[in-house]
Amino acid sequence: MPGSTRKTTLEECDLLIRNASVFDGTGGSIRNADVAVSGDEIVGVGPLDGIRAQAEIDSTGLCLAPGFIDAHTHDDWALLRTPDMPFKVTQGVTTVVAGNCGISAAPFRVQEDLPDPFNVTPDVQSISFETVTEYRRAIKDEAPAVNVRLLAGHSSLRATVMGPDLERAATSAEINRMAELLDKALSEGAAGLSSGLDYPAAMAAPREEVVTLARVLRHHPNTVYTTHVRGEGDGVIEAIKEALSTGQRADVPLILSHHKCAGSRNFGKSKTTLAMIDAARAKAEVAMDVYPYTASSSALMERFIDAAKDVIVIWSAPHPEVGGRMLDDIAAEWGVSREEACTKLKPAGAIYFDMDEEDVQRILQHPASMIGSDGLPGTEKPHPRLWGTFPRVLGHYTRDLKLFSLAQAVHKMTGLTAAKFGLTDRGEVAVGKKADLVLFDAETISDVADFDAPEQPAKGIHYVFVNGRVTLSQGHQTHTRAGRFLNNHKQ
């Protein structure tokens, strides 16, 4: 049973965490317990008196939870460029799901002149891997601080097969080639297929192209189809309908990426979209991820700025000097419209203030929602969600607003996410599970990162363990890098 103590006598271990308030990741009630770790595995949970340990931590007054699993990231490249991953470790994240929104580092052959979202972070077009095996090898060699579960991106597959000519439907031969590459990627350990149908790289892909590729997942256990739907603004209801239909027709588990209803005309539509999702869940496996902010972030695009009250330009290739400034101020200074300024600034990235707080809270509360940061590493002034997502949920939304219980919040960022992404050996504090763990103070945990100073570590995270090794100690990163590539089987 989850959380039970191993029946054999436990006499010694490598690490003993004593007197913790254990939130086991299942969403069940908390209990006071000791937790023993040997190697990379949890070997005991319960009253563990008389055990010899090489190291002990007295966690009186602290909460012990499974390491947080970030359900939605674009960390494919950051794991290799900044393997210490401070923006994840300092908020208690031990595993990231990468390759989202149709863009993945593998399988991907770099092309010139690729459209958005291939400019979403500076690293995307500088390095790629034609096979997941090559990417796994790079992860093993670099040994990042956190684990990674990699999705194969639909847009990356399109670019590999079609080159930069992406503003059209793929031919039958091209779809077949993409399906072959996807099948190979899944065989090599990819977690599933992601799409970004709201971006120029995949807008022209008809529904049948996506359904055909999603059906490849049926031959690979523990895989999932995730989608940045074809519209999150005025067309959000139709886009959700399409995504649900794709999942049902392909007969595969579906995850809706960073579910939102963007633009003031669409505020409140989450009541409708969530009802649609509930109806679909009665027949199929459907979930979603969400981040705890009313501002989104992506490539700077004319079609996105209309829905936003305010827009911050976070980087611009032709005008790097404007990073961190409001788009309206730049446009006024240049004496041009918002749209004209946007065109002059591209390629660029932006933060869009385009959501309603009631919608955000409604989606966060939904039982099928997981927590995902959707952070964009590698930019000079990123959205604060890159550093603050998980402590913001635990502090602001759980402790302060009491949107849900602490046990429910932990479940949304651990056990639920592990189950949806086939991570059978993680996401719970239980004997036999991998020792990805976080110790935090429920009374003080909070996000410090904000839009003015976004690269700030959280408060209240005391210890983080990745595969049994101390990655954060008393709030300070140890620079231990014990992360792994997580494939479709137990690690």
N, C-alpha and C positions, 0 to 999 in steps of 0.2 A: 504494500500500500504506500502511496506517496507520503513522505515524511516519517515513515516507520524506521525503527532502529534495526540494523543488521542483526540477525539472530545469533550468529557466531560471536564468541567473546572477542571484544575489541580491547586490546591491551596497550597499543601504542599507535601514534599517528604523527604526521609531519606538522600539522597545524591544528590547534584546538581553539575554537571561538566560543567563549563562555558567556552565559547569561544574556543571550540575545533575545529580542522580541522577533520571532521568526514569522515572516510573511512568505509562505512557501511557493507562491506563484500561481496557485490554483484558484485564488479568490476566496478561499475558506477562512475560517477564523484564525487569529494569531495565537501563538503559544510561546511561552518562555522555554528555551532549550539551549543546549550546547550543540555545536556542529563540529565534527572531526573531518579533516581532509588528509588524504595520503596521495602523493603524486598529483594527478590532475583530477582526482575523483573524490566525491563526498562519501565517506565510509561510515559515518555515524551521525544520527540526529536524535536528541533526547537528553535525559539526564545521563551524563557521561563521567561520573565520578571515578577516580582512581586510574585514569588513562594517562600514560606517559606521552608527552608531546615535545617535539623539538622546539616549537614556538607556541605561545599562548597569547590570546588577545582577550582582555576583559571588555566585553561590549555592553556592560550595564548601561541602560538608558538609550541604547541604540537599536535600530531596526536592521535586521538581516534579511535581504531579499536575493533572489536570483539576479545575476547581472542583467542589466537592462538590454533588450534587443531592439535596436533601431530598425523599425519595419520599412523605412523608406529613406534611402540615402543615395548620394552621388559620389560615394567615397572610393570608387574603383581605382582612381588615380592617386588620391591622397594617401591611400594605404602604402603606396610605393614612394611617393614624394615626401611625405611627412609621416613616416611609420610610427613615430611616438603617439600620434593621434590625440594630442592634448584636448581638443575640442570634444572628444568622445569620452576619454578616460575620466576627465574631471567632472563629468555629469553622471558617471556610473554605468556607462554603456560598455558592454563587453563583446557584443556581436553586432555587426551592421549588415543589413541586406542592401547590396549594391546592384548597379545595372538597371536602375529604374527609368521610367518615362521613355523607354525605347532606346536609350543610349547605354551601351556597355563597353567596357574595355576589351571584351572578348565575347564571341568571335567578331572581330572588327578589323578591316583593312583601311588604314587612313587614306583619305582622298582629299584632293584640293577642292576648295570652293563648296564645301558642304553647307547646307542651309541650317538655320536654327532647328533643333536645340543643340547642335554640335558646338556652339559657342557658349554654352551655359557656364562652363568654367574654363579657365585658360589652358588647362592640361589636356582637354579632351582630344584635340587634334594633333597633339605632339607625340603621343605614344599609344600604341595599340598592340593587340595580340590576336593573331589569326585563329588561334585555338584556345579553348579553356585550359587545356593541359599546359600551354605556354604560360598563361596567366597564373595558374596554380604554382608552377615552378618559380615564377618571380615572387609570389607571395611567400613561398617557403624560404627562398634565398634572403628576402628582405626582413622577414619575421616581424610584421607589424604588431602593435600593442593590443589589437583587438582581433577577434575572429571575423571572417567574412563569408556570407552566403551570396553568391553571384547569380543574378538573372541574366539571360541572354536578351539583348535589346533588339526589337523589331527594326528600328531605324538603323542600327548598326548592321544588321543583316542586309537591309535594303542597300545601304551604302557599299557594303562589301560586294554585293552581286550586281548592283545597278550603277555603281559609280555615283557621281554627283547629280545624275539625271533622275531626281526623285520626285519631281512635280508631275507624276503620272502613275497610273496603275502598273504594277509589275505584270509581265507576261506570264503565261503558264510555265514556260521553261524557267523563268526567274523565280517564280514561287516554288517550283520543285527544287531548285538549287538552294533556296533559303531553307526549305524544309529539311534538306539533307544536312546543311550546316547546323541547323537547330538540333536535329536528332543527334548529331555528333557531340554538340556542346552539352546536351543533357546526359549523354553516355559518359562524358568526362566530368560530370559533377555539377553542372549548372542547375539552379533551383527552379527554373521555369522560363517563361517568356514574358517580357514586358513590352508595352507599347506606349507611344506618345502621340496619339491621333490628333491632338490639338496643335501640333507643330508642323511647319512646312515640310519637314523630312518625311512625314507620314500622312499628311492630310489627304493626299490623292489616293491612298490605299483604300480600295473598296472593302466592304464588309467581308466578302468572300475570301479575300487575300488573308485577312486576319483570322477568320474561322479556320481556314485550311492549315495555317501554321499552328494555331492553338490545339488542333486535333493531334498534333505530333506528341503533345504532352501525355496523351492517354497511354502511351507505351512506356512511360517512365514514372515509377511511383514517387510519392512525396514531392511532386512538382505542382506549380500553380501558374495561372495567367494573371498578371497584374496590368492595369491599364490607367494611364492618364487619359481620361475619356475625351471624346471629340469636341467637347465644349463644356466649360465650367461657368459660363455666364448665361446669356439669354437662351442658349440652346442646351442648358444642362439637363433638362428633363428628357429630351429626345436622346441626348448622349448617354445618359444612364440606361435608358431603355435599350439602346444599341449594345452597350456593354453587357447587360444582363442576358440579352439574346445571344450574344457571342459565347458567353460562358455556358449557356444551356445547350446551344447547338453543337459546340465542341465537346460538351459533356466533361468539363474540367473545372476544378475549383477556381473561383474568381476573387480577386482583390481589387477594389476600386482605390486608386491612388489619391492621396491627399484630398479627400472628398470635401467639396465646398460649393457655395453658390455665390459667384462673384458679381459685383455690380449692384447698385442700389435697387435697380428694377427687379432683382432676383432675391432680395432679402426675404427670408421666410420660406423660400421654396424647399428648404431642407425637410419641412414637414411632409411634402409630397415625395421627395426623393427617398427619404427613409422609409416611408410607407411602401414604396415600390421595392426597396431592398428587402423589407420584411416579407413581402409577398413572394419574392424570389427565393428567400432563404427557406421557405416552407417546402420547396421542391429541389433545391440545389445548395451547394456549399458556396456561400458568398460572405465576404468580409470587406473591411475598408481600413485605411489608415488615415490619420488626421494629425495635424500639428496645432498647438494651443496658442495661435495668434490670429489676429484679424487682418494681417498683411501677408501677402504671398511674395514670392521672389522667383525670377526666371530671367531668360534673355529679354532684352529691351525690344519690344515689338509694338508697332502701331496699333495692332488689333487688340492688345492688352491694355493700353493706356486709357482707352475710352471708358472702361468699367471702373477705373480707379479714381478716388477723390484726390489723392496725392501720389506722386511717384518720386522715389529717390533713385538716382543713377549711382550704382555702386561701383561700376567700372566702365571705361570706354576705351577701346583700342586707339581710335584716332585722336581722342581728347582725354588723356589720362588725368589731366589737371582737374576735371570736374567730378571725380569720384567722391561720393558722399553728399552731393548737392541735389536740391530739388529740381526736377525737370522743368517746372514752371519758371523757376528763377533763371535757369539757363536759357530757356526760350525767350524770356523777357529781355535778358542781357543781350541776346543775339538779334532781337527784334523779329523773331519768327514765331510761327505757331508751334504748339506742342508736337504735332505730327512732323513738321519740318525739322525741329530740333532732334526728334527721335531718329529720323533718317540720317542726319549728319553725325550722330553719335555712334551709330552701329558700325561694327559689332560691339555690343555693350550688354551689361546686366543691370537689372533694376529690382527695386522693392515696390510692390503695388499695395496701397491701402484700399482694399476692395471688398472686404467681408464684414458681416454683421456679427456682433458678439453673441447674440441669441442663437444664431445658426451654429457658430463654433461650439457653444456649450451643448446644444442639442446633439450634435454629431459626436462630441466627446463622450456624452453620457450613454450613447447607444451601445448595447451589449456586443455588437459585432465590430466595434471600432478598436483598432490598435493604435499605439503611439508611434509616429514616425517624424523625424525632424525635417526631412527634405532640405537639409542644409547644403549650401554650395561652397565647399572649401576651395581655397586657392585665390580668392578675391580679397582685395585690400580692406573692404568694409562690408562684410557679409551681413545677411539677415541674422539677428540675434538667436534665431532658432538653432543655428549651428552649434552654439555653446549652451543654450539655455532650455531646450525643449523639455527634458525629463524632470529637472528640478522645478520647472514652472508648473508642470502638471501636479507634482507632489506637494508643492508649496502653495501656489496661488489657487489652483482649482480644487485641490483636495483639502488642504488644511484651512485655507482662508475662506473660500466660497462654499466648501462642503458639497461639491458637485457629486461626489461619490465617496465611498469609504476608501481608506488607505489600502485595504486588501484588494478592492476592486481596481484601484489605480495601478497597483503593482501587477495584477493579473494582466491588465491591458498592455503592459510593457515587458512581460516575461512569458508566462505560461500560455496565454492566448496566442502570442506571436510565434512562439516555438511550435505550437501545434499547427498553425496555418502554413508555416514554411518547412514542415517536416523535420524539425530539429528535435528528434525523439530523446536525445540524451542531455538536453538543456532546458532551461526555463522553469525549473523547480528546485527547491531545496529539499532533496530527498536522496536517500542512500542509492548509490549507483549512478547518479547524475554527475556530469562534469562540474568541477568546482569553479564555475563562473559565479561570483558573489559580489554583493555590494553592502557595505555597512553605512547607514546614514542616520542623521538625527531628524526625526519627523517634526520637531519643534522649530528647527532653524533652517531646514533645507529651503533654498530659494534660488531663483535665477538672478544673476547679477547683470548679465549681458543685456544691453538695450540698443536702441537704434543709433544712439550717439556713440556709444562705446560697446560694440557688439562682441569683441573678443575678450570676454571676462569669464573666468571659471566660476562655477557655482559655489554657494555656501552650503555647508551641512553634509557634504560627502566625506566620510572619514577614511574608509578603506575600499579598494577595489581589487578583486582577484580574478585573473584570467587563467583558466586551466590550472588552477591551484597556486599560481604564482602572484606575489604581491605587486600590483601595478600602480596602486596609489596607497600611500601610507600616511596616516594622520593628515590627510588633505594635500599631501605633496606627491607628485608623480615620481616614481622610482626609476623610470626609463627602462624597466623590464619589458621585454617584448615577447610575449608568449602566445600571440594570436595564431590562428590556423585558418586555412581554407576549409570550409565545411561543405562536404559533398552530400549526396543523397543517402548516405549510410552513416551509422554511428562512427564517431571519431575515435 
